Amino acid sequence: MKPILWLLLWLAGQQAVPQKSPFECTEPAVPLRDANGASLGPVCGTITGVVLRAGSNSPIANAQVTLALSSSGSHADGFIRIMADRLGKFTFPPVAPILPPNGYRITSDADGFVSNGPSGVLVNFPGQQKVRNVTVFLGTYPAASGTVRTPDVQPVAAALIRAYRIHYTPIGRRLRIERTTLTNDLGEFRINAIEPADYYVSTSYSERARAAPISGTLLTPNLSNPDSGYVTAYYPAAISSADANAFTVLATGEKSNLNITLKEANRFKVHVHVFGNSTLLLQHFSIALMPAGADLGDVEDYAVKGNGGEDFDIRDVGPGSYTLVAFDKGRILSEAVPVTVDHDLEVKIPVYDPLDIPGVVVDEGGNPIPGKMSARLVRTDPELGQTIRADVESGTFVVPNVGPGAYEVYVDGLPRNAYIKEVRFPVNDNKFGRIRIDPDKPARTMEAATQRWKSDPVIQVVVTTSHAVVEGIVWTGAYTLDGPIVVPGAQVVFEPNRQDATYAVREDRFIMVNADLAGHFRLIGVPPGLYTVFGFVEIPQDLYFDSEFNMRISNFGVLVNVIDNETVKMVNCDRSAVEPHSEQCLLRVPREQSIGVAP
């Protein structure tokens, strides 16, 4: 076959690519042959494999297996996700073969097992190989254990234990309740099957804590009554999360010796009166007293029983910072009211009907952006977290049940190289990408059919594209005769400059990309602006949002000014430079400095 005809047939095979996964491949209708008529073999590559339990040959049935480009990150080209069979075996659709050092990255998830993402298993097709067999190992979740004792070192039975997973955000740490359990008669507790991550753990011992429902737990009737008990304590002996010690649970084993000592502390009463001009006052609603850093996704866990009607008494509250909210079936009905408890308090909370807010995602010409995306409103309160989601279809969405407060507006799943240029809404905090909902603003209308309030103005998210390119190398700081020693598969993070108040707390201006086997990364479509760029051997999800962590590793960062239609090349691996500069290779952050807040 003539070379030109062979090329045309090869291109025809490469062009048959599903839109969601641009690296999928289709064999040409006519098999390719050389000039002598001999078969040239398949054009596409095949990746098969099996998912096994780490340290054994036991298969993991029905595991999810994902294939993505090895350099994919916030600006990924797509992915293929399939499910392994009952024997843990899987086969991906045909893919375009990629030569080393680039390739595909395979990650897997299964219930009860630790995901091997984001680093995963790198697969490519050296030489003329077209078939690759892969084994993916997943470890089981680790555990955390400890004891609870009184100030005089006596064990505490049936104390409520809560493990809070730390979710890092640019505006602070959010605490989500991951697991709940009770201590045994020796004051010991064990939290099984928790994901590797950073945590706080607390204990509560009181009648109110005893009433908290715990699935699968039945208390013996002769258990002593805790009465007023003790105020909530955080590991190791703090009465607020701000003074507690965070710890890191690693995939390699159990985190033990989380020993908590209860403390004698002043206790106070908080009386809450709820009022307002709302139809919801005629319905059932609750209030919650939430500790600093809590997330409204856990609001039911902090619910307070009322006196009947519109008054609530919360007794035996320890000193510290809290937030009071009124809610109904997870819908937030009031502003988040911060309270500092250091004496008995009387607090009034006005309640309001929640609001549905429509929105559009458009380009700079006002045209709706096609495709499926997801909109997010993220509460900006530093003491209280909340995320409200809505599907975006053909550029339109409606965010339901929005309570009073300020919110950052995000859109996930934007087209490649696209980013949010502007968020338009008549009520805002005069900060980029942020809107505000007040009791009387924006204007709203009660929809007769649904009996729900809907905002008259629309959130308009204006999207544009960037053509800026940043590429570079992540290295160890050492050389061989062949040149710098690179970090294969390094995780590269772009962080918006903390001095730039416009974007410093915007999640979507933190961008992550993986380097290839040669330690090289290339990111296309970076939004213009100042960034500090880091290279990690490994970093847990979202830890790079944390300001305390960033201060710890600040000397590894390189400041880069990204300008549209320009390319930044960070390829100068020279340790003799007095000050880091934008052309300098990224010196990797050692793994032991970035695997968690307190490993």
Secondary structure, 3 states (H helix, E strand, C coil): CCHHHHHHHHHHHHHCCCCCCCCECCCCCCCCECCCCCECCCCCEEEEEEEEECCCCCECCCCEEEEEECCCCCCCCCEEEEECCCCCEEECCCECCCCCCCCEEEEEECCCEECCCCCCEEECCCCCCCEEEEEEEEEECCCEEEEEECCCCCECCCCEEEEEEEEEECCEEEEEEEEEEECCCCCEEEECCCCCEEEEEEEEECHHHHCCCCCCCCCCCCCCCCCCCEEEEECCCECCHHHCCCEEECCCCCECCCCEECCCCCCEEEEEEEECCCHHHHCCCEEEEEECCEEHHHHHHHEECCCCCCEEEEEEECCEEEEEEEEECCEECECCEEEEECCCEEEEEEECCCEEEEEEEECCCCCECCCEEEEEEEECCCCEECEEEEEEECCEEEEEEECCEEEEEEEECCCCCEEEEEEECCCCCCCCCEEEECCCCCCEEEECCCCEEEECCCEEEEEEECCCEEEEEEEEEEEECCEEEECCCCEEEEEECCCCCCCCCCHHHCEEEECCCCCEEEEECCCCEEEEEEEECCCCCCHHHCHHHHHHCHHHCEEEEECCCCEEEECECCCCCCCCCCCECEECECHHHCCCCCC
